[in-house]
Amino acid sequence: MGQEDEIICHCNEITRGQIENAIREQGLKTIDEVGDAIDAGTVCGSCQDDIQSILDEING
């Protein structure tokens, strides 16, 4: 299993690749924007730190 197949949001079964694609394609900048776009991080919130790390990697 590649890194992009890693499930980041277990509640909604959303992968790292899905999150990365949404950030790049939609120009997302915040955890809330990611949640609004693809529902990642919107249930229990335990993956929000991981989502922030991905945002930081992509957006600098």
C-alpha positions in Angstrom: 0.0 0.0 0.0 1.5 3.3 -1.1 1.5 6.5 1.1 -1.4 8.0 -0.9 -3.5 5.0 0.0 -3.0 5.6 3.7 -6.3 6.2 5.4 -6.0 9.5 7.3 -9.7 10.1 8.2 -10.9 6.7 9.5 -14.4 7.9 10.3 -15.1 8.7 6.7 -12.4 6.4 5.1 -10.6 9.2 3.3 -7.1 8.6 2.1 -4.0 10.9 2.1 -4.3 10.9 -1.7 -7.8 12.2 -1.7 -6.9 14.9 0.8 -3.8 15.9 -1.2 -5.8 16.1 -4.5 -8.6 18.2 -2.9 -6.0 20.6 -1.4 -4.2 21.0 -4.8 -7.2 21.1 -7.0 -9.4 23.4 -4.9 -6.6 25.5 -3.3 -7.7 24.6 0.2 -5.8 26.3 3.0 -7.5 25.2 6.3 -8.7 22.1 8.0 -12.2 23.6 7.8 -12.0 24.0 4.1 -10.8 20.4 3.7 -13.8 19.3 5.9 -16.2 21.3 3.8 -14.8 20.0 0.6 -14.5 16.3 1.3 -15.7 15.7 4.9 -12.3 14.7 6.2 -11.9 15.6 9.9 -15.5 16.3 10.5 -16.6 13.4 12.7 -14.3 12.8 15.6 -11.6 15.2 14.7 -8.7 13.0 15.7 -7.2 13.3 12.2 -7.1 17.1 12.1 -3.4 17.2 13.1 -2.6 14.9 10.2 -4.7 17.0 7.8 -2.8 20.1 9.1 0.5 18.4 8.4 -0.6 17.6 4.8 -1.8 21.2 4.4 1.6 22.5 5.6 3.5 20.1 3.3 1.6 21.3 0.2 1.1 24.9 1.0 4.4 25.6 2.8 
